[in-house]
Amino acid sequence: MASNQNQNLSHKAGELTGQAQVKKDELLNQASGAAQSAQNKASNLSQSAQNKASDASRSAQNKASDESPTDIKDQATHLLQQTSEQVRNMAQGAADAVKNTLGMNNPNDPSNQNNTPSNPSTRI
């Protein structure tokens, strides 16, 4: 009788181990997907920033005869500030997405602007 109970406990322990492994794999896949998405967004934003900088450079060259070097410098500075802010926001969004996916985002954190997880947990 004790042997039967040991077998049942051993069987249940094996099932729990298998379930834990499946859950771990699911979480790792979600985190990997979120990280890949963040990387893609950052890459797209970087390309967009390069395009904007190139356009601004061409525009500055075209307007060089009409505008002073100070005006051109101010325009370039403004463009770089905008691009920097966009990159910063994308990085923060990517970090939040990964935290939400892993359930690590603290809704009581005042620095957390997005309290709604993009991929809520299905745990009860």
C-alpha positions in Angstrom: 0.0 0.0 0.0 2.8 2.4 0.8 4.5 1.4 -2.4 1.3 2.4 -4.3 1.2 5.8 -2.6 4.9 6.4 -3.4 4.2 5.5 -7.1 1.2 7.9 -7.1 3.3 10.7 -5.5 6.1 10.0 -7.9 3.7 10.1 -10.9 2.2 13.4 -9.7 5.6 14.9 -9.2 6.5 13.9 -12.7 3.3 15.6 -14.1 4.0 18.8 -12.1 7.6 18.9 -13.4 6.3 18.5 -17.0 3.7 21.2 -16.5 6.3 23.6 -15.0 8.6 22.9 -18.0 5.8 23.7 -20.4 5.0 26.9 -18.6 8.7 27.9 -18.5 8.9 27.3 -22.2 5.8 29.4 -22.9 7.2 32.3 -20.8 10.5 32.1 -22.5 8.9 32.1 -26.0 6.7 35.1 -25.0 9.8 37.0 -23.7 11.7 36.1 -26.8 8.9 37.4 -29.0 8.6 40.6 -27.1 12.4 41.1 -27.3 12.4 40.5 -31.1 9.5 42.9 -31.5 11.4 45.5 -29.5 14.4 45.0 -31.6 12.4 45.3 -34.8 10.8 48.5 -33.6 14.2 50.0 -32.6 15.6 49.0 -36.0 12.7 50.6 -37.8 13.0 53.8 -35.7 16.7 53.9 -36.4 16.1 53.7 -40.1 13.4 56.3 -39.9 15.8 58.6 -38.0 18.5 58.1 -40.7 16.0 58.9 -43.4 14.9 62.1 -41.6 18.5 63.1 -41.0 19.3 62.6 -44.7 16.2 64.5 -45.7 17.1 67.3 -43.4 20.6 67.4 -44.8 19.3 67.6 -48.3 16.9 70.3 -47.3 19.6 72.2 -45.5 21.8 72.0 -48.6 18.9 73.3 -50.8 18.2 76.2 -48.4 21.8 77.0 -47.6 21.8 80.0 -49.8 18.7 81.4 -48.2 19.4 80.6 -44.5 22.2 81.3 -42.2 24.4 78.6 -40.7 22.8 79.3 -37.3 19.3 78.5 -38.7 20.6 75.3 -40.3 22.3 74.3 -37.0 19.1 75.0 -35.0 17.0 72.9 -37.5 19.5 70.0 -37.2 19.5 70.3 -33.4 15.7 70.2 -33.3 15.6 67.2 -35.6 18.1 65.3 -33.4 16.2 66.1 -30.2 13.0 64.8 -31.8 14.7 61.6 -33.0 16.3 61.1 -29.6 12.9 61.4 -27.9 11.4 58.9 -30.3 14.2 56.4 -29.7 13.9 56.9 -25.9 10.1 56.3 -26.1 10.5 53.2 -28.2 13.0 51.8 -25.9 10.8 52.4 -22.9 7.9 50.8 -24.7 10.0 47.8 -25.5 11.1 47.4 -21.9 7.5 47.7 -20.7 6.4 45.1 -23.2 9.0 42.6 -22.0 8.1 43.4 -18.3 4.4 42.9 -19.1 5.1 39.7 -20.9 7.1 38.4 -17.9 4.7 39.8 -15.4 7.4 42.0 -13.9 5.7 45.3 -14.4 4.6 46.8 -11.0 1.3 48.7 -11.4 2.0 50.7 -8.3 5.2 52.1 -9.7 4.6 55.8 -10.4 7.2 55.7 -13.3 5.0 53.1 -15.0 3.0 55.1 -17.5 1.2 52.1 -19.0 -0.6 50.2 -16.3 -2.4 47.9 -18.8 -0.3 44.9 -19.7 -0.2 44.1 -23.4 -0.2 40.4 -22.8 -2.1 39.8 -19.5 -1.5 36.6 -17.5 -4.1 33.9 -17.7 -3.2 32.7 -14.2 -6.0 32.8 -11.6 
